[in-house]
Amino acid sequence: MLSKFVAASALSAFVALVAPAQAEEAAKQRFTHEGYTYVYNVKDTKSGKVISGRRFPDAVAFNLSVKDGKVSGVSGGQQVTFKVDEARGAASN
C-alpha cells in the first residue's frame, strides 16, 4: 500500500508540473513528501508517458507508465496500478 501511495505522490507531482504538454523532454524534476525527495524524468512515448526516478535518501527506484488515465509500473520493487485521478493532490511541493 505504501508503494501505491509513493507512486501516487510521484504521479501527482507529475500532473501538477507537466499537465500542459511539453514539446521537449523535461529536465529532472523533484518534489518532497513526508521527508523524502523524489527526483524523476518524464518521457513521452508512442504509448503514453513514462515517469522514472528515485526516492531519496534511500535511492528507491520507481518506473511508471501513464496511458489512458491509468498508471502502472514498479515502485520500490512492487507492482502498482491506479488511476491518474487517484493521484491528484497526493503530494505537496
Backbone as CSV, one residue per row, in Angstrom:
resi,resn,N_x,N_y,N_z,CA_x,CA_y,CA_z,C_x,C_y,C_z
1,MET,0.817,-1.191,0.000,0.000,0.000,0.000,0.859,1.252,0.000
2,LEU,1.951,1.248,0.760,2.831,2.402,0.808,3.400,2.689,-0.572
3,SER,3.787,1.650,-1.320,4.332,1.865,-2.653,3.308,2.522,-3.555
4,LYS,2.041,2.148,-3.406,0.996,2.783,-4.206,0.912,4.260,-3.843
5,PHE,1.024,4.596,-2.560,0.983,5.990,-2.134,2.178,6.749,-2.678
6,VAL,3.367,6.141,-2.631,4.578,6.773,-3.156,4.406,7.030,-4.645
7,ALA,3.935,6.033,-5.366,3.724,6.191,-6.795,2.665,7.247,-7.072
8,ALA,1.607,7.247,-6.290,0.555,8.258,-6.462,1.110,9.644,-6.198
9,SER,1.968,9.776,-5.214,2.575,11.065,-4.907,3.442,11.538,-6.062
10,ALA,4.226,10.643,-6.622,5.073,10.992,-7.754,4.230,11.410,-8.943
11,LEU,3.176,10.668,-9.188,2.310,10.996,-10.310,1.603,12.320,-10.070
12,SER,1.186,12.573,-8.855,0.513,13.829,-8.540,1.414,15.016,-8.844
13,ALA,2.662,14.920,-8.427,3.611,15.992,-8.716,3.807,16.114,-10.213
14,PHE,3.866,14.992,-10.897,3.991,14.993,-12.349,2.817,15.711,-12.993
15,VAL,1.611,15.388,-12.568,0.411,16.007,-13.132,0.433,17.512,-12.902
16,ALA,0.824,17.930,-11.725,0.854,19.355,-11.404,1.909,20.107,-12.208
17,LEU,3.040,19.477,-12.442,4.137,20.152,-13.113,4.122,20.019,-14.627
18,VAL,3.552,18.944,-15.137,3.653,18.655,-16.555,2.282,18.547,-17.219
19,ALA,1.254,19.034,-16.587,-0.077,18.905,-17.159,-0.130,19.448,-18.581
20,PRO,0.359,20.657,-18.825,0.397,21.089,-20.228,1.490,20.289,-20.947
21,ALA,1.174,19.816,-22.140,2.153,19.016,-22.884,3.384,19.860,-23.171
22,GLN,4.548,19.255,-23.033,5.797,19.950,-23.301,6.398,19.375,-24.562
23,ALA,6.896,20.259,-25.422,7.453,19.815,-26.692,8.778,19.098,-26.501
24,GLU,9.573,19.540,-25.547,10.870,18.921,-25.333,10.858,18.082,-24.066
25,GLU,11.757,17.121,-24.018,11.868,16.293,-22.827,12.263,17.167,-21.643
26,ALA,11.587,16.998,-20.550,11.836,17.821,-19.369,13.114,17.396,-18.667
27,ALA,13.769,18.364,-18.031,14.922,18.058,-17.192,14.404,17.349,-15.945
28,LYS,15.322,16.859,-15.128,14.893,16.169,-13.920,14.032,17.099,-13.067
29,GLN,12.971,16.534,-12.555,12.056,17.275,-11.701,12.131,16.690,-10.308
30,ARG,11.632,17.437,-9.317,11.697,16.934,-7.948,10.573,17.517,-7.120
31,PHE,10.217,16.777,-6.077,9.298,17.260,-5.059,9.611,16.523,-3.773
32,THR,9.165,17.077,-2.664,9.391,16.471,-1.361,8.054,16.117,-0.737
33,HIS,7.994,14.923,-0.138,6.767,14.461,0.521,7.162,13.594,1.707
34,GLU,6.639,13.912,2.878,6.887,13.150,4.106,8.371,12.879,4.338
35,GLY,9.212,13.890,4.113,10.631,13.763,4.392,11.458,13.109,3.302
36,TYR,10.830,12.641,2.250,11.553,12.049,1.129,11.562,13.025,-0.033
37,THR,12.646,12.998,-0.806,12.731,13.795,-2.025,12.676,12.850,-3.211
38,TYR,11.787,13.131,-4.135,11.604,12.328,-5.344,12.210,13.092,-6.513
39,VAL,13.121,12.450,-7.233,13.770,13.043,-8.396,13.444,12.141,-9.583
40,TYR,12.924,12.728,-10.661,12.438,11.893,-11.755,12.475,12.617,-13.090
41,ASN,12.366,11.841,-14.155,12.241,12.326,-15.520,10.911,11.862,-16.078
42,VAL,10.369,12.632,-16.989,9.146,12.256,-17.699,9.480,12.211,-19.183
43,LYS,9.145,11.090,-19.813,9.402,10.936,-21.247,8.094,10.634,-21.963
44,ASP,7.905,11.260,-23.109,6.772,10.936,-23.969,7.162,9.747,-24.841
45,THR,6.265,8.771,-24.947,6.489,7.617,-25.812,5.262,7.458,-26.706
46,LYS,5.330,6.549,-27.640,4.189,6.290,-28.516,2.967,5.834,-27.734
47,SER,3.201,5.112,-26.651,2.080,4.544,-25.898,1.677,5.369,-24.677
48,GLY,2.283,6.529,-24.467,1.933,7.374,-23.326,3.171,8.006,-22.722
49,LYS,3.134,8.273,-21.442,4.277,8.874,-20.745,4.919,7.846,-19.819
50,VAL,6.215,8.000,-19.620,6.957,7.155,-18.692,7.600,8.076,-17.664
51,ILE,7.348,7.784,-16.395,7.926,8.540,-15.291,8.893,7.608,-14.585
52,SER,10.164,7.998,-14.527,11.141,7.146,-13.850,12.070,7.996,-12.995
53,GLY,12.429,7.455,-11.847,13.304,8.200,-10.961,13.615,7.437,-9.703
54,ARG,14.029,8.203,-8.678,14.405,7.617,-7.395,13.898,8.479,-6.254
55,ARG,13.631,7.808,-5.131,13.239,8.471,-3.891,14.470,8.500,-2.991
56,PHE,14.781,9.682,-2.472,15.957,9.832,-1.612,15.533,10.186,-0.200
57,PRO,16.293,9.803,0.828,17.706,9.455,0.804,18.007,7.983,0.549
58,ASP,17.028,7.109,0.473,17.317,5.678,0.337,17.475,5.196,-1.104
59,ALA,17.340,6.084,-2.085,17.559,5.783,-3.504,16.668,4.655,-4.040
60,VAL,15.427,4.564,-3.563,14.473,3.563,-4.050,13.979,3.986,-5.436
61,ALA,14.080,3.078,-6.399,13.706,3.381,-7.780,12.214,3.190,-8.024
62,PHE,11.670,3.987,-8.953,10.313,3.773,-9.433,10.280,4.009,-10.935
63,ASN,9.397,3.295,-11.614,9.239,3.391,-13.055,7.760,3.198,-13.361
64,LEU,7.107,4.244,-13.846,5.664,4.222,-14.052,5.312,4.566,-15.488
65,SER,4.281,3.931,-16.005,3.746,4.250,-17.331,2.367,4.848,-17.153
66,VAL,2.090,5.912,-17.905,0.799,6.586,-17.837,0.156,6.509,-19.209
67,LYS,-1.033,5.912,-19.256,-1.736,5.764,-20.529,-3.234,5.680,-20.266
68,ASP,-4.002,6.430,-21.021,-5.466,6.389,-20.946,-5.997,6.596,-19.528
69,GLY,-5.355,7.502,-18.789,-5.833,7.818,-17.449,-5.473,6.797,-16.384
70,LYS,-4.609,5.845,-16.737,-4.198,4.816,-15.781,-2.679,4.816,-15.628
71,VAL,-2.248,4.462,-14.437,-0.823,4.388,-14.126,-0.502,2.959,-13.728
72,SER,0.613,2.446,-14.238,1.062,1.122,-13.826,2.581,1.116,-13.854
73,GLY,3.144,0.230,-13.078,4.590,0.126,-13.065,5.097,-0.477,-11.779
74,VAL,6.345,-0.116,-11.450,7.019,-0.664,-10.283,7.532,0.490,-9.429
75,SER,7.267,0.396,-8.134,7.776,1.362,-7.166,8.351,0.592,-5.990
76,GLY,9.635,0.783,-5.730,10.273,0.062,-4.632,10.228,-1.443,-4.799
77,GLY,10.246,-1.919,-6.032,10.225,-3.351,-6.300,8.843,-3.982,-6.278
78,GLN,7.798,-3.168,-6.079,6.434,-3.698,-6.030,5.604,-3.157,-7.189
79,GLN,4.762,-4.029,-7.740,3.855,-3.619,-8.806,2.810,-2.652,-8.243
80,VAL,2.516,-1.593,-8.998,1.467,-0.653,-8.620,0.585,-0.366,-9.831
81,THR,-0.692,-0.155,-9.572,-1.657,0.201,-10.597,-2.721,1.068,-9.957
82,PHE,-3.021,2.215,-10.585,-4.059,3.096,-10.079,-4.440,4.092,-11.163
83,LYS,-5.531,4.805,-10.953,-5.998,5.812,-11.900,-5.293,7.141,-11.635
84,VAL,-5.070,7.903,-12.695,-4.444,9.218,-12.566,-5.227,10.077,-11.574
85,ASP,-6.542,10.029,-11.631,-7.373,10.840,-10.737,-7.129,10.527,-9.261
86,GLU,-6.733,9.296,-8.938,-6.449,8.927,-7.553,-5.182,9.618,-7.038
87,ALA,-4.308,10.032,-7.941,-3.035,10.626,-7.535,-3.109,12.141,-7.391
88,ARG,-4.083,12.771,-7.984,-4.158,14.231,-7.927,-4.248,14.715,-6.478
89,GLY,-3.334,15.623,-6.133,-3.354,16.204,-4.794,-2.714,15.353,-3.719
90,ALA,-2.099,14.227,-4.075,-1.498,13.353,-3.062,-0.175,13.884,-2.547
91,ALA,0.476,14.772,-3.296,1.788,15.276,-2.872,1.746,16.788,-2.747
92,SER,2.631,17.282,-1.917,2.792,18.731,-1.810,4.231,19.080,-2.118
93,ASN,4.446,20.218,-2.719,5.817,20.640,-3.057,6.485,21.269,-1.882
